[in-house]
Amino acid sequence: MNHLTFTALADPHRFQIVELLRDRPHTVGEIAEQLGLRQPQTSKHLRVLADAGLVHMEPQANRRIAHLQPTAFRDLDDWLTRYRPLWEARLDRLDDYLRTLPPEPPTPDPTEPGGSP
């Protein structure tokens, strides 16, 4: 796994493309239509995803079909798994701290009689 993975997924359109491809492979035209993008924009985003190893483009007659590359996502999951204990420990400490705080008083409902305007 390399930094290109995170760079590729950081863009909202590319993230949407990956989410779309989770269900099944799509042609470039289908992706463009689904996301409301022009075909050249879609091709550029797919090229970035392919360079990062997240997507494989399969030529089929006069169409190009985008497929997710499962290996790239396994590598990403392996990398994230190494950090999971650290995050869980920090979240547990935060949870413990939040339990020590006194409860906040309820906010008055402005629609109730005597509530703030």
PyMOL commands that set and color helices and strands:
alter all, ss='L'
color gray80, all
select helices_A, chain A and resi 3-10+12-23+28-35+39-51+70-100
alter helices_A, ss='H'
color red, helices_A
select strands_A, chain A and resi 26-27+55-60+63-68
alter strands_A, ss='S'
color yellow, strands_A
deselect
rebuild
show_as cartoon
